[in-house]
Amino acid sequence: MATPSRNLLSWLFEDRRTCRIVVAQWPNILLWVWIAASAVNWLAHPGGRWGSALSVTGTVALAFWAIDEILRGVNPWRRIFGAGVLTFVAIRLLAAVL
């Protein structure tokens, strides 16, 4: 017999196509771009145009990844996570502007 908490967990984490539990997946190209840009920025600390270009590239890639998760995430957890990441990106951009 399914309990309410089991039903909630199934609803939240179950892939609607495969019925498998999905919490995380292998990164797609947008997430790899963000990872690479962030790693280079963190390791090399480039200044000027290169540093700005890496920051913008990483931020745009992460924002598009989050939008993609919101629109096409395989379960509600992935969509909620995408919304959280997009909110984080928006707050960081607003803080940088203000």
N, C-alpha and C positions, 0 to 999 in steps of 0.2 A: 504494500500500500504506500502510495506516495504521500510524503508529508508536505505541509506548506513550505517549509524551508527548502526541501528538495525541489519542489516545483519552481520556486523563485530562482534557485541556483541554475536549474536547467534553462529557464527562460533567459537568464542573464548571460550565461556562458555557452550555450549550445549553438553550434553552427546550424543555421536553418536548412542548408543544403545536405550536409553530411550527417547531422545529428551527433557530431562529436563535440566534446568540450574544447573550446578554443579560448585561451587567455592571451597568448601572444603568437605571432607568426614570424617567419623569416622576413627581414626588412625588404621593402620594395625599393625601386630606384630613388624615389623621393627621400626616403629615410636614409639610404646610403649617401646621397648627396649631402644631407644635413650632418651625418656622422663624419664624413670626410672633411667638410668645411670646418666643423667644430674642432676636429682633431688637429688639423693644420693650424688653425687659429690658436689653439691651446699650446701646441708644441713649439711652433715657430714664432709666435707673437709678432706677425708682420704688422707694420704700421702703415699709415698713409692709405693709398688707394687699394693696395692688396688686402690689407686688413679690413677695410670697408667693403670691398667686393666679396670677401669670404663671409663676412657677417650678413650682408644682404642676401647672398646666395643661400646660406644656411637657413636664415629666417624665412625666406620665401619658400624654400623646399619644405620646411617643417610645417608652415601654414597650409600649403597645398596638400601635404600628407594628411594633416588633421581634417581638412575639408573632405578629402577622399574617404577617410574613415567614417566621418559623419554620414556621408551619402551612401557608401557602399560597404560599411563594416559588416562582418558576417554574423554579428550578434549585438545585442544592446550594449554589452560591456565595451566592445570595440568602438561603438558610436559614442558612448558616454566618455570614453577615454579620449577620443578625437576632439570632442567638444571641450574637454578640460585642457588639452594641449593648445587648442585654438584660443581659448580664453587666456591662458598663460602668455602666449605670443602677443595677443592684443594688449594685455596689461604691460608687458615689457616695452612694447612700442610706444604706448601712451606715456609711460614713465620716462622714456628717452626723449620724447618730444616736450614734455612739461618740465 
